[in-house]
Amino acid sequence: MLDDSEKRADHREALKAPQMSGLVIGALAGALAWMLIGLIVSALT
């Protein structure tokens, strides 16, 4: 039981960093998407 709970704790700790980098990547991707949408809209109008 101890090993199992320790593994879960390690897993949670390991997930924190990827979540942060994932948010940063998501924000950058979102910004790029909005820039592309803006370019397409300005090209169409």
C-alpha positions as CSV (number, residue, x, y, z in Angstrom):
1,M,0.0,0.0,0.0
2,L,2.8,2.4,0.9
3,D,4.5,1.9,-2.5
4,D,1.3,2.5,-4.3
5,S,0.6,5.8,-2.5
6,E,4.2,6.9,-3.0
7,K,3.9,6.2,-6.7
8,R,0.7,8.3,-6.9
9,A,2.5,11.2,-5.1
10,D,5.4,11.0,-7.5
11,H,3.0,10.9,-10.4
12,R,1.2,14.1,-9.1
13,E,4.6,15.9,-8.7
14,A,5.7,14.8,-12.2
15,L,2.4,16.1,-13.7
16,K,2.9,19.7,-12.3
17,A,5.7,20.7,-14.6
18,P,4.2,19.3,-17.8
19,Q,0.9,21.1,-17.0
20,M,2.7,24.4,-16.7
21,S,4.6,23.9,-20.0
22,G,1.3,22.8,-21.6
23,L,-0.4,26.0,-20.5
24,V,2.5,28.0,-21.9
25,I,2.3,26.1,-25.2
26,G,-1.5,26.4,-25.3
27,A,-1.2,30.2,-24.7
28,L,1.3,30.5,-27.5
29,A,-0.8,28.4,-29.9
30,G,-3.9,30.4,-29.0
31,A,-2.0,33.7,-29.7
32,L,-0.8,32.3,-33.1
33,A,-4.3,31.1,-33.9
34,W,-5.8,34.6,-33.2
35,M,-3.1,36.2,-35.3
36,L,-3.9,33.9,-38.2
37,I,-7.6,34.6,-37.8
38,G,-6.9,38.3,-37.8
39,L,-4.8,38.0,-40.9
40,I,-7.5,36.0,-42.7
41,V,-10.3,38.4,-41.7
42,S,-8.2,41.4,-42.8
43,A,-7.4,39.7,-46.1
44,L,-11.1,38.9,-46.7
45,T,-12.4,42.4,-45.9
